[in-house]
Amino acid sequence: MGCCGQKRLQWRQETAASTSREKTYSNEGVPVENKTPILFEYVGRSSLTVKGAITGQSYYFKSSGSKVEVAPADAFAMMAENDLKRHLGASAK
């Protein structure tokens, strides 16, 4: 049986690119974990420590306006916190 001319691979890559902004795909069409940290800003009144739901890492926000980079795996759970907002600006570094 002959090869499909890589059309299946091309279709997978195009489909993945159009349906997901967070996932990156290798040349073989295999998902690659996004390792870019996501910046969150604390808008509460005092300090806040949150434990990452997936990584178990502790994230400490010293005061209102503090920005902390969060592992992508923990970002979804962080969005459930009322006093944390995803910061769309530059990194905290």
N, CA, C and O atoms as a GROMACS GRO file, in nm:
protein
  372
    1MET      N    1   0.085  -0.118   0.000
    1MET     CA    2   0.000   0.000   0.000
    1MET      C    3   0.090   0.124   0.000
    1MET      O    4   0.187   0.130   0.075
    2GLY      N    5   0.057   0.220  -0.081
    2GLY     CA    6   0.140   0.340  -0.094
    2GLY      C    7   0.117   0.440   0.018
    2GLY      O    8   0.018   0.432   0.092
    3CYS      N    9   0.208   0.532   0.030
    3CYS     CA   10   0.202   0.638   0.132
    3CYS      C   11   0.097   0.742   0.094
    3CYS      O   12   0.069   0.762  -0.024
    4CYS      N   13   0.040   0.806   0.192
    4CYS     CA   14  -0.062   0.906   0.167
    4CYS      C   15  -0.002   1.040   0.128
    4CYS      O   16  -0.073   1.140   0.116
    5GLY      N   17   0.129   1.044   0.109
    5GLY     CA   18   0.194   1.169   0.070
    5GLY      C   19   0.200   1.270   0.182
    5GLY      O   20   0.203   1.391   0.157
    6GLN      N   21   0.202   1.224   0.305
    6GLN     CA   22   0.212   1.309   0.424
    6GLN      C   23   0.088   1.397   0.444
    6GLN      O   24   0.093   1.492   0.522
    7LYS      N   25  -0.022   1.368   0.374
    7LYS     CA   26  -0.142   1.451   0.387
    7LYS      C   27  -0.205   1.440   0.525
    7LYS      O   28  -0.258   1.538   0.578
    8ARG      N   29  -0.200   1.320   0.584
    8ARG     CA   30  -0.257   1.302   0.718
    8ARG      C   31  -0.181   1.388   0.819
    8ARG      O   32  -0.242   1.453   0.903
    9LEU      N   33  -0.049   1.388   0.810
    9LEU     CA   34   0.035   1.468   0.900
    9LEU      C   35   0.004   1.617   0.880
    9LEU      O   36  -0.013   1.690   0.978
   10GLN      N   37  -0.003   1.661   0.756
   10GLN     CA   38  -0.032   1.801   0.727
   10GLN      C   39  -0.170   1.839   0.782
   10GLN      O   40  -0.187   1.946   0.839
   11TRP      N   41  -0.269   1.752   0.764
   11TRP     CA   42  -0.403   1.779   0.815
   11TRP      C   43  -0.403   1.792   0.967
   11TRP      O   44  -0.466   1.883   1.022
   12ARG      N   45  -0.330   1.700   1.036
   12ARG     CA   46  -0.321   1.705   1.182
   12ARG      C   47  -0.261   1.837   1.228
   12ARG      O   48  -0.311   1.898   1.323
   13GLN      N   49  -0.156   1.881   1.164
   13GLN     CA   50  -0.089   2.005   1.204
   13GLN      C   51  -0.178   2.126   1.180
   13GLN      O   52  -0.184   2.215   1.265
   14GLU      N   53  -0.247   2.129   1.068
   14GLU     CA   54  -0.338   2.241   1.039
   14GLU      C   55  -0.455   2.244   1.136
   14GLU      O   56  -0.494   2.351   1.182
   15THR      N   57  -0.511   2.128   1.166
   15THR     CA   58  -0.621   2.119   1.261
   15THR      C   59  -0.577   2.164   1.399
   15THR      O   60  -0.648   2.239   1.466
   16ALA      N   61  -0.461   2.119   1.442
   16ALA     CA   62  -0.409   2.157   1.574
   16ALA      C   63  -0.384   2.306   1.582
   16ALA      O   64  -0.414   2.368   1.684
   17ALA      N   65  -0.330   2.365   1.479
   17ALA     CA   66  -0.300   2.508   1.479
   17ALA      C   67  -0.427   2.592   1.483
   17ALA      O   68  -0.427   2.700   1.542
   18SER      N   69  -0.533   2.545   1.422
   18SER     CA   70  -0.654   2.624   1.417
   18SER      C   71  -0.742   2.607   1.541
   18SER      O   72  -0.826   2.692   1.568
   19THR      N   73  -0.724   2.499   1.619
   19THR     CA   74  -0.812   2.475   1.733
   19THR      C   75  -0.746   2.503   1.868
   19THR      O   76  -0.816   2.506   1.969
   20SER      N   77  -0.616   2.524   1.872
   20SER     CA   78  -0.551   2.544   2.002
   20SER      C   79  -0.440   2.647   1.993
   20SER      O   80  -0.354   2.641   1.905
   21ARG      N   81  -0.444   2.741   2.085
   21ARG     CA   82  -0.338   2.842   2.090
   21ARG      C   83  -0.231   2.803   2.191
   21ARG      O   84  -0.118   2.849   2.180
   22GLU      N   85  -0.264   2.719   2.287
   22GLU     CA   86  -0.171   2.682   2.392
   22GLU      C   87  -0.080   2.566   2.353
   22GLU      O   88   0.033   2.558   2.401
   23LYS      N   89  -0.126   2.477   2.267
   23LYS     CA   90  -0.045   2.361   2.231
   23LYS      C   91   0.047   2.392   2.115
   23LYS      O   92   0.013   2.469   2.025
   24THR      N   93   0.164   2.331   2.119
   24THR     CA   94   0.260   2.339   2.010
   24THR      C   95   0.281   2.198   1.960
   24THR      O   96   0.280   2.103   2.039
   25TYR      N   97   0.300   2.182   1.830
   25TYR     CA   98   0.316   2.049   1.773
   25TYR      C   99   0.452   2.035   1.706
   25TYR      O  100   0.501   2.128   1.642
   26SER      N  101   0.511   1.919   1.723
   26SER     CA  102   0.639   1.889   1.659
   26SER      C  103   0.616   1.862   1.511
   26SER      O  104   0.502   1.860   1.464
   27ASN      N  105   0.724   1.842   1.438
   27ASN     CA  106   0.713   1.813   1.295
   27ASN      C  107   0.635   1.684   1.269
   27ASN      O  108   0.580   1.667   1.160
   28GLU      N  109   0.631   1.594   1.367
   28GLU     CA  110   0.559   1.467   1.351
   28GLU      C  111   0.412   1.479   1.390
   28GLU      O  112   0.339   1.380   1.384
   29GLY      N  113   0.367   1.598   1.429
   29GLY     CA  114   0.228   1.617   1.468
   29GLY      C  115   0.198   1.575   1.611
   29GLY      O  116   0.082   1.560   1.648
   30VAL      N  117   0.303   1.556   1.692
   30VAL     CA  118   0.287   1.514   1.831
   30VAL      C  119   0.282   1.638   1.919
   30VAL      O  120   0.367   1.726   1.903
   31PRO      N  121   0.186   1.649   2.014
   31PRO     CA  122   0.180   1.766   2.102
   31PRO      C  123   0.308   1.779   2.185
   31PRO      O  124   0.362   1.680   2.233
   32VAL      N  125   0.353   1.902   2.201
   32VAL     CA  126   0.469   1.934   2.283
   32VAL      C  127   0.419   2.022   2.395
   32VAL      O  128   0.344   2.117   2.372
   33GLU      N  129   0.460   1.992   2.517
   33GLU     CA  130   0.414   2.068   2.634
   33GLU      C  131   0.462   2.212   2.626
   33GLU      O  132   0.579   2.238   2.598
   34ASN      N  133   0.370   2.306   2.650
   34ASN     CA  134   0.404   2.447   2.653
   34ASN      C  135   0.469   2.476   2.788
   34ASN      O  136   0.406   2.455   2.892
   35LYS      N  137   0.592   2.523   2.787
   35LYS     CA  138   0.664   2.548   2.912
   35LYS      C  139   0.680   2.695   2.943
   35LYS      O  140   0.752   2.731   3.036
   36THR      N  141   0.614   2.782   2.867
   36THR     CA  142   0.623   2.925   2.891
   36THR      C  143   0.538   2.960   3.013
   36THR      O  144   0.418   2.934   3.013
   37PRO      N  145   0.599   3.018   3.117
   37PRO     CA  146   0.521   3.055   3.236
   37PRO      C  147   0.414   3.158   3.202
   37PRO      O  148   0.429   3.236   3.108
   38ILE      N  149   0.307   3.158   3.280
   38ILE     CA  150   0.197   3.252   3.261
   38ILE      C  151   0.197   3.347   3.381
   38ILE      O  152   0.202   3.304   3.496
   39LEU      N  153   0.190   3.476   3.352
   39LEU     CA  154   0.200   3.578   3.456
   39LEU      C  155   0.063   3.608   3.516
   39LEU      O  156  -0.034   3.633   3.443
   40PHE      N  157   0.055   3.605   3.650
   40PHE     CA  158  -0.067   3.639   3.722
   40PHE      C  159  -0.040   3.757   3.814
   40PHE      O  160   0.069   3.770   3.870
   41GLU      N  161  -0.141   3.842   3.829
   41GLU     CA  162  -0.132   3.958   3.918
   41GLU      C  163  -0.233   3.942   4.031
   41GLU      O  164  -0.348   3.904   4.008
   42TYR      N  165  -0.188   3.972   4.153
   42TYR     CA  166  -0.274   3.964   4.271
   42TYR      C  167  -0.341   4.098   4.291
   42TYR      O  168  -0.274   4.202   4.292
   43VAL      N  169  -0.473   4.099   4.306
   43VAL     CA  170  -0.548   4.224   4.323
   43VAL      C  171  -0.619   4.231   4.459
   43VAL      O  172  -0.704   4.317   4.481
   44GLY      N  173  -0.583   4.140   4.549
   44GLY     CA  174  -0.644   4.138   4.682
   44GLY      C  175  -0.583   4.244   4.774
   44GLY      O  176  -0.506   4.329   4.730
   45ARG      N  177  -0.618   4.236   4.902
   45ARG     CA  178  -0.577   4.339   4.998
   45ARG      C  179  -0.450   4.305   5.076
   45ARG      O  180  -0.372   4.395   5.106
   46SER      N  181  -0.429   4.179   5.110
   46SER     CA  182  -0.311   4.143   5.190
   46SER      C  183  -0.218   4.059   5.104
   46SER      O  184  -0.199   4.089   4.986
   47SER      N  185  -0.159   3.956   5.159
   47SER     CA  186  -0.075   3.865   5.080
   47SER      C  187  -0.152   3.736   5.052
   47SER      O  188  -0.257   3.712   5.110
   48LEU      N  189  -0.098   3.655   4.961
   48LEU     CA  190  -0.166   3.533   4.924
   48LEU      C  191  -0.063   3.428   4.885
   48LEU      O  192   0.030   3.456   4.809
   49THR      N  193  -0.080   3.306   4.936
   49THR     CA  194   0.000   3.193   4.892
   49THR      C  195  -0.095   3.089   4.837
   49THR      O  196  -0.193   3.051   4.903
   50VAL      N  197  -0.067   3.043   4.716
   50VAL     CA  198  -0.152   2.944   4.650
   50VAL      C  199  -0.065   2.826   4.609
   50VAL      O  200   0.045   2.844   4.556
   51LYS      N  201  -0.115   2.706   4.634
   51LYS     CA  202  -0.044   2.585   4.594
   51LYS      C  203  -0.096   2.542   4.457
   51LYS      O  204  -0.216   2.530   4.436
   52GLY      N  205  -0.004   2.519   4.363
   52GLY     CA  206  -0.041   2.476   4.229
   52GLY      C  207  -0.114   2.343   4.231
   52GLY      O  208  -0.069   2.249   4.296
   53ALA      N  209  -0.227   2.335   4.162
   53ALA     CA  210  -0.310   2.214   4.162
   53ALA      C  211  -0.241   2.095   4.097
   53ALA      O  212  -0.265   1.981   4.136
   54ILE      N  213  -0.157   2.119   3.998
   54ILE     CA  214  -0.091   2.010   3.926
   54ILE      C  215   0.051   1.988   3.974
   54ILE      O  216   0.090   1.875   4.004
   55THR      N  217   0.130   2.096   3.982
   55THR     CA  218   0.271   2.082   4.018
   55THR      C  219   0.296   2.076   4.168
   55THR      O  220   0.399   2.024   4.212
   56GLY      N  221   0.203   2.127   4.247
   56GLY     CA  222   0.222   2.132   4.392
   56GLY      C  223   0.312   2.246   4.436
   56GLY      O  224   0.340   2.261   4.555
   57GLN      N  225   0.358   2.326   4.342
   57GLN     CA  226   0.447   2.439   4.372
   57GLN      C  227   0.369   2.548   4.444
   57GLN      O  228   0.252   2.572   4.414
   58SER      N  229   0.435   2.616   4.540
   58SER     CA  230   0.372   2.728   4.610
   58SER      C  231   0.402   2.857   4.537
   58SER      O  232   0.516   2.883   4.498
   59TYR      N  233   0.299   2.938   4.519
   59TYR     CA  234   0.313   3.069   4.455
   59TYR      C  235   0.277   3.175   4.559
   59TYR      O  236   0.167   3.173   4.615
   60TYR      N  237   0.369   3.267   4.585
   60TYR     CA  238   0.351   3.368   4.689
   60TYR      C  239   0.333   3.506   4.626
   60TYR      O  240   0.418   3.552   4.549
   61PHE      N  241   0.223   3.571   4.659
   61PHE     CA  242   0.196   3.707   4.615
   61PHE      C  243   0.205   3.795   4.739
   61PHE      O  244   0.122   3.785   4.829
   62LYS      N  245   0.307   3.880   4.744
   62LYS     CA  246   0.339   3.959   4.864
   62LYS      C  247   0.231   4.061   4.899
   62LYS      O  248   0.196   4.076   5.016
   63SER      N  249   0.179   4.132   4.798
   63SER     CA  250   0.079   4.235   4.823
   63SER      C  251   0.000   4.262   4.695
   63SER      O  252   0.031   4.206   4.590
   64SER      N  253  -0.100   4.348   4.706
   64SER     CA  254  -0.179   4.383   4.588
   64SER      C  255  -0.087   4.440   4.480
   64SER      O  256  -0.002   4.524   4.508
   65GLY      N  257  -0.104   4.394   4.358
   65GLY     CA  258  -0.019   4.437   4.248
   65GLY      C  259   0.099   4.346   4.221
   65GLY      O  260   0.167   4.361   4.119
   66SER      N  261   0.125   4.250   4.312
   66SER     CA  262   0.236   4.156   4.292
   66SER      C  263   0.207   4.070   4.171
   66SER      O  264   0.094   4.027   4.148
   67LYS      N  265   0.314   4.044   4.092
   67LYS     CA  266   0.301   3.959   3.974
   67LYS      C  267   0.392   3.838   3.991
   67LYS      O  268   0.508   3.852   4.030
   68VAL      N  269   0.341   3.719   3.960
   68VAL     CA  270   0.416   3.595   3.975
   68VAL      C  271   0.395   3.510   3.850
   68VAL      O  272   0.284   3.501   3.798
   69GLU      N  273   0.504   3.448   3.803
   69GLU     CA  274   0.494   3.356   3.690
   69GLU      C  275   0.449   3.220   3.741
   69GLU      O  276   0.502   3.169   3.839
   70VAL      N  277   0.352   3.162   3.672
   70VAL     CA  278   0.291   3.036   3.712
   70VAL      C  279   0.315   2.933   3.602
   70VAL      O  280   0.308   2.964   3.483
   71ALA      N  281   0.344   2.810   3.643
   71ALA     CA  282   0.361   2.701   3.546
   71ALA      C  283   0.232   2.684   3.466
   71ALA      O  284   0.123   2.692   3.522
   72PRO      N  285   0.244   2.660   3.335
   72PRO     CA  286   0.124   2.644   3.253
   72PRO      C  287   0.028   2.537   3.306
   72PRO      O  288  -0.094   2.551   3.292
   73ALA      N  289   0.080   2.432   3.366
   73ALA     CA  290  -0.005   2.326   3.419
   73ALA      C  291  -0.094   2.376   3.533
   73ALA      O  292  -0.204   2.324   3.552
   74ASP      N  293  -0.048   2.475   3.608
   74ASP     CA  294  -0.124   2.528   3.721
   74ASP      C  295  -0.212   2.647   3.685
   74ASP      O  296  -0.297   2.686   3.765
   75ALA      N  297  -0.195   2.703   3.568
   75ALA     CA  298  -0.262   2.827   3.531
   75ALA      C  299  -0.414   2.816   3.532
   75ALA      O  300  -0.482   2.908   3.577
   76PHE      N  301  -0.469   2.706   3.483
   76PHE     CA  302  -0.614   2.693   3.477
   76PHE      C  303  -0.676   2.704   3.616
   76PHE      O  304  -0.776   2.773   3.634
   77ALA      N  305  -0.618   2.636   3.714
   77ALA     CA  306  -0.671   2.642   3.851
   77ALA      C  307  -0.654   2.782   3.911
   77ALA      O  308  -0.738   2.825   3.989
   78MET      N  309  -0.547   2.851   3.875
   78MET     CA  310  -0.523   2.987   3.927
   78MET      C  311  -0.633   3.083   3.881
   78MET      O  312  -0.665   3.179   3.951
   79MET      N  313  -0.689   3.058   3.763
   79MET     CA  314  -0.793   3.146   3.711
   79MET      C  315  -0.922   3.138   3.794
   79MET      O  316  -1.009   3.224   3.782
   80ALA      N  317  -0.934   3.035   3.876
   80ALA     CA  318  -1.052   3.021   3.962
   80ALA      C  319  -1.042   3.108   4.088
   80ALA      O  320  -1.142   3.131   4.155
   81GLU      N  321  -0.923   3.157   4.119
   81GLU     CA  322  -0.904   3.243   4.237
   81GLU      C  323  -0.957   3.383   4.206
   81GLU      O  324  -0.917   3.444   4.108
   82ASN      N  325  -1.047   3.433   4.292
   82ASN     CA  326  -1.108   3.565   4.268
   82ASN      C  327  -1.007   3.679   4.265
   82ASN      O  328  -1.024   3.774   4.188
   83ASP      N  329  -0.904   3.672   4.347
   83ASP     CA  330  -0.809   3.783   4.359
   83ASP      C  331  -0.688   3.770   4.267
   83ASP      O  332  -0.593   3.848   4.279
   84LEU      N  333  -0.689   3.674   4.177
   84LEU     CA  334  -0.580   3.659   4.080
   84LEU      C  335  -0.634   3.685   3.940
   84LEU      O  336  -0.738   3.633   3.901
   85LYS      N  337  -0.560   3.764   3.866
   85LYS     CA  338  -0.596   3.797   3.728
   85LYS      C  339  -0.478   3.763   3.638
   85LYS      O  340  -0.363   3.792   3.671
   86ARG      N  341  -0.507   3.702   3.526
   86ARG     CA  342  -0.401   3.674   3.429
   86ARG      C  343  -0.352   3.807   3.375
   86ARG      O  344  -0.430   3.889   3.327
   87HIS      N  345  -0.222   3.828   3.383
   87HIS     CA  346  -0.162   3.953   3.337
   87HIS      C  347  -0.114   3.933   3.194
   87HIS      O  348  -0.038   3.841   3.167
   88LEU      N  349  -0.158   4.018   3.105
   88LEU     CA  350  -0.126   4.001   2.964
   88LEU      C  351  -0.004   4.079   2.920
   88LEU      O  352   0.032   4.077   2.802
   89GLY      N  353   0.061   4.149   3.013
   89GLY     CA  354   0.179   4.228   2.979
   89GLY      C  355   0.306   4.144   2.977
   89GLY      O  356   0.300   4.022   2.963
   90ALA      N  357   0.419   4.210   2.990
   90ALA     CA  358   0.549   4.144   2.988
   90ALA      C  359   0.571   4.062   3.113
   90ALA      O  360   0.496   4.073   3.210
   91SER      N  361   0.672   3.980   3.110
   91SER     CA  362   0.708   3.892   3.222
   91SER      C  363   0.746   3.971   3.346
   91SER      O  364   0.780   4.089   3.337
   92ALA      N  365   0.741   3.906   3.463
   92ALA     CA  366   0.772   3.971   3.591
   92ALA      C  367   0.920   3.994   3.610
   92ALA      O  368   0.960   4.070   3.698
   93LYS      N  369   1.002   3.930   3.530
   93LYS     CA  370   1.148   3.940   3.549
   93LYS      C  371   1.203   4.072   3.509
   93LYS      O  372   1.324   4.094   3.519
   0.00000   0.00000   0.00000
